[in-house]
Amino acid sequence: MIKINNICKHYGKHKVLSNINVSIPKGQMTSLIGPNGAGKSTLLMIIAKLLNPTSGAVWLDKRTINTIKTANFAHLVATLRQTNNFNLRLNVEELIAFGRFPYSHGTLTKADWQIINDSIDFMGLDKLRHRYIDEISGGQRQMAFLAMTIAQQTDVLLLDEPLNNLDMKHSVQVMQALRRLSDEQGRTVVLVIHDINFAANYSDFIIALKDGEILFDGAVNKVINQANLSELYELEFQIHQLKFNNNYKQGYLCNYFM
């Protein structure tokens, strides 16, 4: 479990996060939602140990993350940032192999290659294996970066707006892949996401931030309602429950086009 205790983040007099207290359930998929400037990405980067809080602590199981060495932390937590700039000319397979660096340090073993191949298969990227990253679409590139993160083989995955600039098809593929990681492999997935319908239909747990504070948090079926979303986004909402015939017994259509 990830436990966040009294996290605050200030830049001078500007408060980005104030007194954040929440527990992120283990082995589930948690979405951080809220308007722009709410502090979602800042909180995720603090959990990822890529940004220091002004005060407070993040606990991973029974340890605060600041007591975990970076090399060891990379065996526990993998992070996919919002922008990934690679200046090297790499193909998809070579990019995904970077996910094994915390273990192999560049000298790939047979076991490493098995994990790389499994990650490629998991994301359906075999046909793109030898294509260069700068020659494929943005959606395909995002799938490759996600496969790299999966290949790191950590119990926790942190993703900052993984659906950014993706079309509907690739967005669904990414969310389905994250759902499978949680359901089939028991991984803890935490993502920043702007599409409330994807969050409502694929997540187990929601953390809603507004003005640097938690407005509400809890299981999806407890917190996705008209009152909460209207207050969070300052829009009128209609929430419709949907019935499906696949593994998801029910879902939500959060309508704000009014």
Secondary structure, DSSP 8 states (H G I E B T S, - for coil): -EEEEEEEEEETTEEEEEEEEEEE-TTSEEEEE-STTSSHHHHHHHHTTSS--SEEEEEETTEEGGGS-HHHHTTTEEEE-S-----S--BHHHHHHGGGHHHHTT---HHHHHHHHHHHHHTT-GGGTTSBGGGS-HHHHHHHHHHHHHHT--SEEEEESTTTT--HHHHHHHHHHHHHHHHHH--EEEEE---HHHHHHH-SEEEEEETTEEEEEEEHHHH-SHHHHHHHHTS--EEEEEE-SSS--EEEEEE---
